Amino acid sequence: MGDRLSPEARSAHMRLITKKNTRPEIRVRKLLHALGYRFRLHRHDLPGSPDIVLPKRRTAIFVHGCFWHQHAGCRLARKPKSRLEYWLPKLARNAMRDQEIDMRLRDLGWRSATIWECETQHEESLRGRLLELLS
């Protein structure tokens, strides 16, 4: 099965996908701020350049897209239908890199947590997850 979009339309669509300041990331940041936590963004001196860093708690938070990082069991982490020879290894590399970054942060004495895109949909459950993570 081929792509339903033309190459030009697919390229335009992919250009819109950003690495920083995504909607899920902003939801997490707003809630953390409302809970009274102060943080730094995208610290390049830490492995993986975490989306949110709470230096006092030595905690790094990554806000991952379910598709891009293949959240196990999530409906948003569906497999692509075309160009499988490109996408499957790419998505597997993303997941492997996430594990490596997690280990490197742990070796430096940092806690690492992942908030998935699907977890940001419901504010109350996200609030509970953040409070559990930071307590």
C-alpha positions in Angstrom: 0.0 0.0 0.0 1.4 3.4 -1.0 1.2 6.7 0.8 -2.1 8.4 0.5 -0.4 11.8 0.3 1.7 13.1 -2.6 5.5 13.4 -1.8 5.1 17.2 -1.6 2.1 17.0 0.8 3.9 14.4 2.9 7.0 16.6 3.1 4.9 19.6 4.1 3.2 17.6 6.8 6.5 16.2 8.2 8.0 19.8 8.3 5.2 20.7 10.8 6.3 18.1 13.3 8.5 19.8 15.9 11.0 18.5 18.5 10.5 21.2 21.1 7.4 22.9 22.6 4.9 20.3 21.5 1.4 20.4 22.8 1.9 17.5 25.2 5.1 19.1 26.5 3.4 22.4 27.1 0.5 20.7 29.0 3.1 19.1 31.3 4.9 22.3 31.9 1.8 24.3 32.7 0.7 21.7 35.2 4.1 21.5 36.8 4.2 25.3 37.1 0.6 25.3 38.6 1.8 22.7 41.2 4.5 25.1 42.2 7.5 23.3 40.6 10.2 25.3 38.9 12.2 23.8 36.1 14.6 24.3 33.2 13.9 23.3 29.6 16.0 21.3 27.2 19.3 21.2 29.1 21.9 20.4 26.4 24.5 19.4 29.0 22.5 16.3 30.0 22.2 13.2 27.9 19.2 13.4 25.5 18.6 17.0 26.3 15.5 16.3 28.5 12.4 18.3 27.8 12.0 19.3 31.5 14.7 19.3 34.1 14.1 19.8 37.9 17.6 20.4 39.1 16.9 20.5 42.8 15.3 17.0 42.5 17.9 15.8 40.0 15.0 14.7 37.8 14.8 14.7 34.0 11.4 14.4 32.3 11.0 13.4 28.7 7.6 14.0 27.1 7.5 11.4 24.3 5.1 11.1 21.3 3.6 7.7 21.4 4.2 7.1 17.7 7.7 8.3 17.5 8.9 6.4 20.6 6.5 3.4 20.2 4.6 3.5 23.5 3.9 -0.2 24.1 0.2 -1.0 24.0 -0.9 2.5 23.0 -3.4 3.1 20.2 -1.3 6.1 19.1 1.8 3.9 18.6 0.4 2.2 15.5 2.8 0.8 13.0 3.2 2.7 9.7 1.6 1.1 6.6 4.0 2.1 4.0 7.8 2.2 3.7 8.2 -0.3 6.5 11.9 -0.9 5.5 12.5 2.7 6.5 10.1 3.2 9.5 10.5 0.1 11.5 14.3 0.4 12.0 14.0 4.1 12.6 11.3 3.6 15.3 13.3 0.8 16.9 16.4 3.0 17.0 14.4 5.7 18.8 13.3 3.2 21.5 16.8 1.9 21.9 18.3 5.4 22.2 15.7 6.2 24.9 16.9 3.3 26.9 20.6 4.3 26.5 19.8 7.9 27.6 18.0 6.6 30.6 21.0 4.5 31.7 23.4 7.4 31.1 21.3 9.8 33.2 21.1 7.1 36.0 24.9 6.7 35.8 25.2 10.5 36.4 22.9 10.3 39.5 19.8 11.6 37.8 16.3 10.2 37.9 14.6 9.9 34.5 10.9 9.7 33.7 8.9 9.5 30.6 5.5 11.1 30.2 3.7 9.8 27.2 1.6 11.9 24.8 -1.5 9.8 25.6 -1.0 10.5 29.4 -1.3 14.3 28.8 -4.9 13.9 27.5 -6.5 13.8 31.0 -5.3 16.6 33.4 -6.3 14.9 36.6 -4.5 11.6 35.9 -1.5 13.6 34.7 -1.5 15.6 37.9 -1.5 12.4 39.9 1.3 10.9 37.8 3.5 14.1 38.3 2.8 14.2 42.0 3.7 10.6 42.4 6.9 11.1 40.3 8.1 14.1 42.3 7.1 13.0 45.8 
